[in-house]
Amino acid sequence: MSVQSINRNLSQSYLDAVLAGDRVQCRQLIDQAFDAGQSAHELLTHLIWNTMELVQSLYRDDRISQSALSLATLLNRSVANQVSGRLPRAESNGKKALIFCGNDEPEELGGQICAELFEHAGWNVRFAGGGVPDDEVLQMIGDIRPDLLVMFATLPGGVPEVRKLIDYLRDVNCCPDLQVMCCGGIYKRAEGLAEEIGADLYAPDAESAVEVAQQHPSRRATVDQQTVGRTRRIRKAAARKAATIDGSTTATATPTVTFVARSMTGESSGV
């Protein structure tokens, strides 16, 4: 029996076991997949990831309960930990990635897989999860100085704060080489959202995120693509240009952004 055939049969069996909360069966299926020749990378990206998205879809369609979602997600995450331990790590590429995600269990599982795959590709990764206060996000960016900031599956309520963060980073230019990527979740469901809020890069899933980051190491967002808050940014750009012409650039005040007391990754709201 081919590996591809086992993978097709495995998908439904694994989904059924995850939804039933059958930990023993899940681990047995993973062991059988390894024995059949499938790699840890394949299992993370084509079994565990796909199962995660299917479970989330079932919940959004009211076909499973909140408790079933939590049960399945935690079990899938436990298996992801097991599989990740067998994921080989490439030689360091000298780049650093800082990853945040929506503040809920399914989003944290996706963010974790994203972190594992970046590390697998040779990145130095920091994964902070969800629910991190805005001021601490900025502090971490300043301390770590990452090459790539990944906002994975932000919950809907947190999107305005991500947009403010991107605007702030652009305005103060504290990390000129930093790229911002929006990945998965609402950014996948709402086509064009990542571009509209000013992200440099967009990827629909964790596997694509690594590929996009490596293929486009210097891509930057343009003013034209960022439709949210465009008028305000055009006014700022014109003011900076006028100040430069007048020779008074140094007198231009440093832009400030006031964040509300919440997490930019959003409050917990299921999926």
C-alpha positions as CSV (number, residue, x, y, z in Angstrom):
1,M,0.0,0.0,0.0
2,S,1.4,3.4,-1.0
3,V,2.1,6.2,1.4
4,Q,-0.4,8.4,-0.4
5,S,-3.1,5.7,0.0
6,I,-2.4,5.4,3.7
7,N,-2.6,9.2,4.0
8,R,-6.1,9.3,2.5
9,N,-7.3,6.6,4.7
10,L,-5.6,8.1,7.7
11,S,-7.2,11.5,7.4
12,Q,-10.8,10.3,8.2
13,S,-9.6,7.8,10.9
14,Y,-7.6,10.5,12.6
15,L,-10.4,13.0,12.5
16,D,-12.8,10.5,14.0
17,A,-10.3,9.7,16.8
18,V,-9.7,13.3,17.5
19,L,-13.4,14.2,17.7
20,A,-13.9,11.2,20.0
21,G,-11.1,12.2,22.2
22,D,-9.4,8.8,21.7
23,R,-5.8,9.6,22.7
24,V,-4.6,6.0,22.3
25,Q,-6.1,5.6,18.8
26,C,-4.6,8.9,17.7
27,R,-1.1,8.0,18.7
28,Q,-1.4,4.5,17.2
29,L,-2.4,6.1,13.9
30,I,0.6,8.5,14.0
31,D,2.9,5.6,14.7
32,Q,1.5,3.6,11.8
33,A,2.0,6.7,9.5
34,F,5.6,6.9,10.5
35,D,6.1,3.2,9.9
36,A,4.5,3.7,6.5
37,G,7.2,6.2,5.6
38,Q,5.5,9.5,6.1
39,S,7.6,12.3,7.5
40,A,7.0,14.6,10.5
41,H,6.7,17.5,8.1
42,E,4.0,15.8,6.0
43,L,2.0,14.8,9.1
44,L,2.1,18.4,10.6
45,T,1.2,20.1,7.3
46,H,-1.2,17.6,5.7
47,L,-2.8,15.7,8.6
48,I,-2.6,17.7,11.9
49,W,-3.1,21.1,10.2
50,N,-5.9,19.9,7.9
51,T,-7.6,18.2,10.9
52,M,-7.4,21.5,12.8
53,E,-9.1,23.4,10.0
54,L,-11.8,20.8,9.7
55,V,-12.6,20.8,13.4
56,Q,-12.8,24.6,13.3
57,S,-15.1,24.5,10.3
58,L,-17.3,22.0,12.1
59,Y,-17.6,24.3,15.0
60,R,-18.3,27.4,12.9
61,D,-21.1,25.4,11.2
62,D,-22.6,24.5,14.6
63,R,-21.9,20.8,14.0
64,I,-19.9,20.3,17.1
65,S,-20.1,21.9,20.5
66,Q,-17.6,24.2,22.3
67,S,-16.5,21.3,24.5
68,A,-16.0,19.1,21.5
69,L,-13.9,21.8,19.9
70,S,-11.7,22.1,23.0
71,L,-11.4,18.3,23.4
72,A,-10.3,17.8,19.8
73,T,-8.0,20.8,19.7
74,L,-6.1,19.9,22.8
75,L,-5.7,16.3,21.7
76,N,-4.6,17.4,18.2
77,R,-2.1,19.8,19.9
78,S,-0.8,16.9,22.1
79,V,-0.1,14.9,18.9
80,A,1.5,17.9,17.3
81,N,3.9,18.0,20.1
82,Q,4.7,14.3,19.6
83,V,5.3,14.8,15.9
84,S,7.2,18.0,16.2
85,G,9.8,16.2,18.3
86,R,10.7,14.2,15.1
87,L,10.9,17.2,12.9
88,P,14.5,17.8,11.7
89,R,16.0,21.3,12.1
90,A,17.9,22.9,9.2
91,E,21.1,24.8,9.8
92,S,20.5,28.3,11.1
93,N,19.9,30.9,8.4
94,G,20.7,33.7,10.8
95,K,17.1,35.1,10.7
96,K,14.7,35.7,13.6
97,A,11.0,35.3,13.6
98,L,8.6,36.5,16.4
99,I,5.1,34.9,16.3
100,F,1.9,35.9,18.0
101,C,-1.6,34.4,17.5
102,G,-5.2,34.8,18.3
103,N,-6.0,34.3,22.0
104,D,-7.8,31.0,21.8
105,E,-6.9,27.3,21.7
106,P,-7.3,26.6,17.9
107,E,-5.3,29.7,17.0
108,E,-2.6,28.7,19.5
109,L,-2.3,25.3,17.9
110,G,-1.9,26.9,14.4
111,G,0.6,29.4,15.8
112,Q,2.6,26.5,17.4
113,I,2.7,24.6,14.1
114,C,3.8,27.8,12.3
115,A,6.6,28.2,14.8
116,E,7.7,24.6,14.4
117,L,7.9,24.9,10.6
118,F,9.9,28.1,10.7
119,E,12.4,26.5,13.1
120,H,12.5,23.4,10.8
121,A,13.6,25.8,8.0
122,G,16.4,27.3,10.0
123,W,14.8,30.3,11.6
124,N,15.5,31.4,15.2
125,V,11.9,31.5,16.5
126,R,10.1,33.1,19.4
127,F,6.5,32.0,19.8
128,A,4.6,34.2,22.4
129,G,1.1,32.8,21.8
130,G,-2.0,34.9,22.2
131,G,-3.3,37.4,24.8
132,V,-0.1,39.4,25.0
133,P,-0.7,43.0,26.0
134,D,0.0,45.6,23.3
135,D,2.8,47.3,25.2
136,E,4.6,44.0,25.8
137,V,4.3,43.1,22.1
138,L,6.1,46.3,21.3
139,Q,8.7,45.6,24.0
140,M,9.4,42.2,22.6
141,I,9.8,43.6,19.1
142,G,12.4,46.1,20.5
143,D,14.2,43.5,22.6
144,I,14.4,40.7,20.0
145,R,14.7,42.8,16.8
146,P,13.2,40.1,14.6
147,D,13.5,40.0,10.9
148,L,9.9,38.8,10.6
149,L,6.8,39.5,12.8
150,V,4.1,36.9,12.2
151,M,0.5,37.7,13.3
152,F,-1.2,34.3,13.0
153,A,-5.0,34.0,13.0
154,T,-5.8,37.1,14.9
155,L,-9.3,37.0,16.3
156,P,-11.7,39.5,14.6
157,G,-11.7,41.9,17.6
158,G,-7.9,42.2,17.5
159,V,-7.5,43.2,13.8
160,P,-7.8,47.0,14.5
161,E,-5.0,46.7,17.0
162,V,-2.8,44.8,14.5
163,R,-3.4,47.6,12.0
164,K,-2.4,50.2,14.7
165,L,0.8,48.2,15.4
166,I,1.7,48.1,11.7
167,D,1.1,51.8,11.4
168,Y,3.2,52.5,14.5
169,L,6.1,50.5,13.3
170,R,6.0,52.3,10.0
171,D,5.7,55.7,11.6
172,V,8.6,55.5,14.1
173,N,10.7,53.2,11.8
174,C,12.2,51.6,14.9
175,C,12.9,48.3,13.0
176,P,13.4,49.4,9.4
177,D,14.3,45.8,8.2
178,L,11.3,44.2,9.9
179,Q,8.7,42.5,7.7
180,V,5.2,41.9,9.0
181,M,3.3,38.8,7.9
182,C,-0.4,38.1,8.5
183,C,-1.2,34.4,8.2
184,G,-4.2,32.1,8.4
185,G,-7.5,32.4,10.3
186,I,-9.4,35.6,9.5
187,Y,-6.7,36.7,7.1
188,K,-7.5,33.6,5.0
189,R,-11.2,33.9,5.3
190,A,-11.4,37.6,4.5
191,E,-9.6,37.9,1.2
192,G,-7.3,40.9,0.9
193,L,-7.5,41.9,4.6
194,A,-3.8,41.4,5.3
195,E,-2.9,43.7,2.4
196,E,-5.5,46.3,3.4
197,I,-4.1,46.7,6.9
198,G,-0.6,47.1,5.6
199,A,1.1,43.7,6.1
200,D,4.2,43.2,4.0
201,L,3.5,39.5,3.5
202,Y,0.4,37.2,3.5
203,A,0.2,33.4,3.7
204,P,-2.9,31.3,4.0
205,D,-1.3,28.6,6.2
206,A,1.9,27.8,8.1
207,E,3.6,25.8,5.3
208,S,3.0,28.7,2.9
209,A,4.2,31.2,5.5
210,V,7.7,29.7,5.5
211,E,7.8,29.6,1.7
212,V,6.6,33.2,1.3
213,A,9.0,34.5,3.9
214,Q,12.0,32.8,2.2
215,Q,10.9,33.8,-1.4
216,H,10.3,37.5,-0.6
217,P,12.8,38.6,2.0
218,S,12.7,42.3,1.0
219,R,9.0,42.8,0.0
220,R,7.4,45.8,1.6
221,A,3.8,47.0,1.8
222,T,2.9,50.0,-0.4
223,V,0.7,53.0,0.6
224,D,-1.6,52.1,-2.3
225,Q,-2.3,48.5,-1.0
226,Q,-3.2,49.7,2.5
227,T,-6.8,51.0,2.1
228,V,-7.6,51.1,5.9
229,G,-6.5,54.6,7.2
230,R,-5.1,55.6,3.8
231,T,-6.2,59.3,4.0
232,R,-4.5,59.7,7.3
233,R,-1.2,58.2,6.0
234,I,-1.3,60.3,2.9
235,R,-1.6,63.5,5.0
236,K,1.3,62.3,7.2
237,A,3.5,61.6,4.1
238,A,2.6,65.0,2.7
239,A,3.5,66.7,6.0
240,R,6.8,64.9,6.2
241,K,7.6,65.9,2.6
242,A,6.7,69.6,3.3
243,A,8.9,69.5,6.4
244,T,11.8,68.2,4.4
245,I,11.4,70.9,1.8
246,D,11.3,73.6,4.5
247,G,14.4,72.1,6.2
248,S,12.5,71.5,9.3
249,T,12.4,67.7,9.4
250,T,14.1,67.6,12.8
251,A,11.2,69.6,14.2
252,T,8.6,67.1,13.2
253,A,7.2,65.4,16.2
254,T,7.6,61.7,16.6
255,P,4.3,60.0,15.9
256,T,2.6,58.3,18.8
257,V,-0.1,55.7,18.9
258,T,-2.4,55.2,21.9
259,F,-3.4,51.6,22.3
260,V,-6.5,50.6,24.2
261,A,-6.1,48.3,27.2
262,R,-6.5,45.0,25.4
263,S,-4.6,42.5,23.4
264,M,-4.1,43.0,19.7
265,T,-4.5,39.3,19.2
266,G,-8.1,39.7,20.2
267,E,-10.4,38.5,23.0
268,S,-11.4,34.9,23.2
269,S,-14.5,34.3,21.1
270,G,-14.4,30.6,20.1
271,V,-13.3,30.4,16.4
